[in-house]
């Protein structure tokens, strides 16, 4: 049996009338995140930032109020990135990155995250926090890993250059053939996953190739993957740290390395037998990527 109780926010919740710890543990409180959707898991958003003080106000303004934890990983900024982050949200956790590169920053942020779900997004204003509900919704509905895609469904980009678009496409074709996946976007920084699968992703690369690494490792581990259409906006201020040629070669070397490297999953990982990855891409979209 359960009785209605009123929380400090005035919400009526169901509280179990029992002293059984197991029963109490399973009666999680749900938080409304939209008019028709409520969740129990906690959500951490990890934002790697290097000299992004001018962009952070736009990024923070887009984040949903129901996000439980914001972690900004500062990559040796020489502007006011840290001060801006602390002023915008005093409860946000700002971590000083010890190493260099986006992959190193994400590793630090993921390790520090305390939420049940981790969402990674960029600090340059190109990713919209309002889309987080779609990523979280996919995970709550059964996915293990939700990856953003600019090239499926309603996704798109006003920021990607022609060279990066075709480089992404060629590298995606290679990964799809090597790992029997159906990715439509290989190199995009908007992703979300259950924290319990962090050991399966085993992030160990320092640079921008980290998104490719996460996608490949998720597929190799047999995680249930769903692509989420996402729209990439232009960077608002400052210059990108991307190098199309240099980062492209790093990604290519990573793909080849992963093809011939056996996935090592921690004994603490909940994964058992690995089912084939499941993506939301339609057969027509998959065929377009494969045959492009």
N, C-alpha and C positions, 0 to 999 in steps of 0.2 A: 504494500500500500504506500501511497505517497500523499503529501499534503502540499498545497500551494504556499509559498513563502514569498515575501516581497524583499528584493535586494535593496541596497543603498541607492541604486539608480532608479528604483521604482518598478523594476521588471518583476513579473510574477514567474517564478521558477518552480519546478517540481523537486521537492526534497524528500528522499526516502525515509520512511519511519522505521528505521532499523539501525542497529549498532554493528551490523555485519560489515567489516571493512571492504570485503569483496563487492558487496552490493553498492556501497557508497562509491567505490572507485568506478563502477560502470555507469553511474548516473551522472554523466558529465553535463555541465551547464552549457547551453547553446547560446551563441551570440548572433543576433541578426546582422547580416551583412548586406542585405537588400530586402525589398518588400516580400520576396518569395524564397529567400535562401538564408539559412542559419547554419553555423558551424560550431563544432566543439574544439577542434585542434587549434593550438596557438600558432601564430605566423610571425616569422622573423624575416625582415627585408635587409639584405646585405648590399651595400652600395660602395664599390671601390671608387675612390676619388683622388685625383692628383691635379691640383690647381683648378678646381671647379667651383670656387667660391661664388662666382657670378651666376652659375647655373643651379646651385642647390636650392634656392628659394622656389624655383619652378618645379623641381623634382619633389621637394617635400610637400608642396601645395597639392600635388597630384595623388599623394598617397592616401588610401582610405583610412578613415578614423579608427576602424576596427583592427588595424595592424597592431600586434602586441609589442613588437620590438623592432627598432631601427638601428642598424649597425653601419656606421660609416668607417671605412678603412682608409686612412689617410696615407697616400703614397709619397711622403716627403715633399708636401706642397710648400711652395714659397709665397703663396698668396694667403688670403684669410679663410681658406677652406674650413679649418678646424673651428675658428671663432664663429663663422656663419652657421655651421651645423649645430653648434651648442646653443646659439641664440635662437635658431629656428625651433629647436626641440630640445629643451634641457634634459629630457629623459633619454634622448638618443645616446647610444654608446659610440664613442669615437675611439678607434684603435689606431695606434701608430704602427704602420707597416715596418717590419724589420728588414725585409728584403726588397727586391725590385720586381716590377712587372705585375700585370693584371692577374695572372694565375696565382702568384704568390699572395696577392691581396685577397683574392677570393678564398684561398685556403685559410688564411688568418681569420677572415670573417665567418666562414662556415664553422670553424672550430669553436669560435666564441659564441655562436648562436645557441639560444636555449629553446627556441620554438619547436613544435612538432613538424612544421613545414618551413622550409627555407626558400625564399625567393631572391634571385639575384637580378639586379637591373643596373643600368648605367647612370652615371652622374652628370652627363652632358646635356640632359633634357631631351634626348632622342627617344627614350622609352617612357610610356605613359603609365603612371601608377594606377590609373583607373582600370587598366586591363588585368590587374592582379586577381580580381574576382574570377576571371575566366581560368587562370592557372590553378587557383585554389579549388575551384569547382571541379576541374578535371581530376585532381588528386582525390578529393573527397568522394568522387563518383567511382573511383577504382584504379586510376592510373598511379604508377610509381614515380614517373618522371614526366613533367610537362615542359616541352620545349617550344619556345616562340619561333614562329616562321613568318617571314615577310613575303613569302612566295606561295602561300596557300590560302584559299578562302578569301576573306576580306582583308588579308594582310597586304602590306605595301611598304614603300620607302620613298621618302623625299630626300634622302641623304646619301644613299649608296652611289658610288661612281660606276661608270661603265666597266672599268677594269676590275673593280672589286666584285661586281655582279657576275661577270663571266668567270672570274677566278673561283668564286664561291660555287658556281654551277659546275665547273669542271671537277673541283675537289669533291663536291657532293656526289657526282656521278661515280667517281672512283670509290668513295666509301660505300655507296649503295651496292656496287658490284662486289667489293671485297668482303663486306660484312652482311650482305643480303638484307639491307635495310631499305627504307623508303623515305628517307629524309628529303625534304624540299628546301631546307635552309640549314647549312652546316655551321656557319660562323655568325652566330647572333647571341648577344649577351643577356637576353631576357629568358630566364629559365626558372623552374621551381621543382622541388622534389621533397619527399618525406625525409626528414633528418636521419631516420634509421637506415637509409640507404647510402649515407655518406661514405661508409667504409667500402662499398662496392665501387663508387666513383674513384676513390683513391687518387685524389688530385696531387700530382707531383711534377707539374710543369710550371714555369714562372711567367710565361708571356701570354699574348693574345690567342695562342693556340688552345687555351684552356677550354673554350666552348666546344671545339671539335673533340677534345679529349673526353669531356663529360658525355657527349652524345655517343661516342664510340664505346666508352666503358659501360654506359647504361645498356646499350644493345648487347654487348658481350656478356653482361651479367644476367641478361634475360629479363630486365625490368620491363614492366608494361609502360610503353612510351606513347604519349599523345601529343601531337602538334597543335599549337594554339595560334590561330591567325593574329598577327600583331602588326601595328603600323609604326614604322620608324620615322620620326620627325628629324629635321635638320638640327645639328648641334646649334645651341643658342649663342654661346660665347666661347671664345678661345679657339685653339687649334687641336685637331685630333692627334693622338700619339700613334695612330696606326701607320704602318708601312706596308703598302700593298705587296711589293715584291719580297721584302725581307720576311714579313709575317707569312706570306704565301709559302715560301720555302720551308719555314719552320713547321707549318701545318702539314705539308707534304711529307717531310721527314717523320713527323709524328704518326701519320697514317700508316706509313710503311712499317715503322717500329711496332705499332699496335697490332698489325696484321700477323706478325711473327712472334708476338709476346703473349704468353699464357696469362690469363687474368688471374690474379691472386686476390682472393676475397678473404677478409678477416674471419676468424672462427666465430667472432661475435655477430657476424652478419646474419640476418634472418633468412637469407636466400637459400633455397634448396635447389631442386632441378630447375634449369633455366628454360622457360617456354620461349617461343619465338616472339620478338618484339611486336607490339600492336600499335599502329599509328592510325591517325584519323584521316590521312590522305586518301582520296578516292583512287581507284585503279587508274583512272585517266590521268590524274596528277602524277602518280608514281611512274606511269609509262612515259610521261613527258620528261620527267627528270632523268630516267634511265636512258631515253633515246635522244636527249638533247645534243 
